[in-house]
Amino acid sequence: MTSLWSIILELPYKPAEEDRQRLELALEPFGEALSSFEVDDGKAWKIEVFGESKPARRLVDAALKPLGKFKAAIAPVPEKDWVAESQKGLPALSAGPFFIHGSHHTGRLPKNKIVFEIDAGMAFGTGRHETTRGCLLALGRLAESGQKFRKPLDIGTGTGILAFAMARLFKVPVIGGDNDKDSVRVARENAALNGLKREVKILLSDGYRAAAIRSQAPFDLVCANILANPLIELAPSLAKVLGRNGRAVLSGLLRSQEKDVLAAHEAQGLELDFRLRLKDWSVLVVKRRVKTAAGKKPASKKSVVKKSMTGKSAAKVKAKATKRKVAQKKTAAGKPGRRS
Ligand SMILES: C[S@@+](CC[C@H](N)C(=O)[O-])C[C@H]1O[C@@H](n2cnc3c(N)ncnc32)[C@H](O)[C@@H]1O
């Protein structure tokens, strides 16, 4: 028996942002889930709406009419096919040192990557969203920097993807917490599926409240991919559980929200280590602010050198620095630049 209906609008071109949003708004009321994505290598566009009741053709046509000559297809979707098809639509992806694929993936698995099998389902986190991908890239960058992490925590774990990434990348046990029961169940299933049942412990936790999280603090690496407002609200709790030389990877915020999220963490004695930006989204990696005995930030290396050099020695350093700059320019001209 069919329990799901779809409305599919195919456009033989990539619509302008505003037009696309108007079409999505017109179709959204007809279902419970809407996806809107490019097809045919970006040459065309598809909007799909899925709902539990059959949409009336007359009402769908009426909703689209003010926007132009559009004709959407309305069809029943057999439930089993729907799950399989939605997963087929998700190709495998690489993000930094990680490769993530669904159970439908039949291609080769790269030997030089950390591989996870994660299906789209009831929990968020297949790696395709910029907020997750940004965290995976930030973790890759932290690992590249050579810093060692022994006790990571993942808050808002969803499918468990970031907890798994930290467990494999740093070869340590990880705690993952989520305030959603379905996510906790899915993350536990995924941990078992990916051979990480022992290494990754998934807990039901609202923010950092779970007793097991509080008793195991401090953590030296925390990932929190939740929205900007919860990040801001949770900033004092994060500061309490983050270890002295720890790093926190904050995600789920738009570029326009960076300032507020950072300010909330600065107020807790944290400061920006580095940031990554993916489309409109931003990932902030913060660390504990280093204070001198007087409570001030230590002077940067550059200014220390400047202050302690006078006369001849300063002139020598300047001459050396100029030579180095010339050498760097030559290298940059000869080699492709590194991505940050
Ligand atoms: C954007 S998803 C991130 C999932 C996954 N970590 C990823 O990076 O793809 C946010 C997750 O945070 C959870 N969440 C939201 N607010 C939370 C809170 N206050 N405490 C714990 N989990 C929370 C949601 O249930 C959801 O699973």
The ligand as an SDF file (V2000), in Angstrom:
LIG
                    3D

 27 29  0  0  0  0  0  0  0  0999 V2000
   23.3680   19.7320   12.7540 C   0  0  0  0  0  0  0  0  0  0  0  0
   23.1620   18.2310   13.5990 S   0  0  0  0  0  0  0  0  0  0  0  0
   24.8510   17.6830   13.6440 C   0  0  0  0  0  0  0  0  0  0  0  0
   25.0110   16.1910   13.5450 C   0  0  0  0  0  0  0  0  0  0  0  0
   26.4430   15.7200   13.3660 C   0  0  0  0  0  0  0  0  0  0  0  0
   27.2370   16.0230   14.5350 N   0  0  0  0  0  0  0  0  0  0  0  0
   27.0800   16.3440   12.1340 C   0  0  0  0  0  0  0  0  0  0  0  0
   28.0410   17.0860   12.2970 O   0  0  0  0  0  0  0  0  0  0  0  0
   26.6230   16.0770   11.0280 O   0  0  0  0  0  0  0  0  0  0  0  0
   22.8330   18.7900   15.2140 C   0  0  0  0  0  0  0  0  0  0  0  0
   22.5570   17.7100   16.2360 C   0  0  0  0  0  0  0  0  0  0  0  0
   22.5680   18.3240   17.5030 O   0  0  0  0  0  0  0  0  0  0  0  0
   21.5200   17.8260   18.2970 C   0  0  0  0  0  0  0  0  0  0  0  0
   21.2650   18.8570   19.3110 N   0  0  0  0  0  0  0  0  0  0  0  0
   20.6720   20.0630   19.1460 C   0  0  0  0  0  0  0  0  0  0  0  0
   20.6670   20.7400   20.3060 N   0  0  0  0  0  0  0  0  0  0  0  0
   21.2840   19.9640   21.2220 C   0  0  0  0  0  0  0  0  0  0  0  0
   21.5860   20.0960   22.6060 C   0  0  0  0  0  0  0  0  0  0  0  0
   21.2400   21.1840   23.3000 N   0  0  0  0  0  0  0  0  0  0  0  0
   22.2140   19.0860   23.2230 N   0  0  0  0  0  0  0  0  0  0  0  0
   22.5620   17.9690   22.5560 C   0  0  0  0  0  0  0  0  0  0  0  0
   22.2900   17.7730   21.2570 N   0  0  0  0  0  0  0  0  0  0  0  0
   21.6630   18.7620   20.5850 C   0  0  0  0  0  0  0  0  0  0  0  0
   20.4220   17.5210   17.3160 C   0  0  0  0  0  0  0  0  0  0  0  0
   19.5350   16.5410   17.8080 O   0  0  0  0  0  0  0  0  0  0  0  0
   21.2210   17.0410   16.1020 C   0  0  0  0  0  0  0  0  0  0  0  0
   21.3890   15.6450   16.1170 O   0  0  0  0  0  0  0  0  0  0  0  0
  1  2  1  0
  2  3  1  0
  2 10  1  0
  3  4  1  0
  4  5  1  0
  5  6  1  0
  5  7  1  0
  7  8  2  0
  7  9  1  0
 10 11  1  0
 11 12  1  0
 11 26  1  0
 12 13  1  0
 13 14  1  0
 13 24  1  0
 14 15  1  0
 14 23  1  0
 15 16  2  0
 16 17  1  0
 17 18  1  0
 17 23  2  0
 18 19  1  0
 18 20  2  0
 20 21  1  0
 21 22  2  0
 22 23  1  0
 24 25  1  0
 24 26  1  0
 26 27  1  0
M  CHG  2   2   1   9  -1
M  END
$$$$
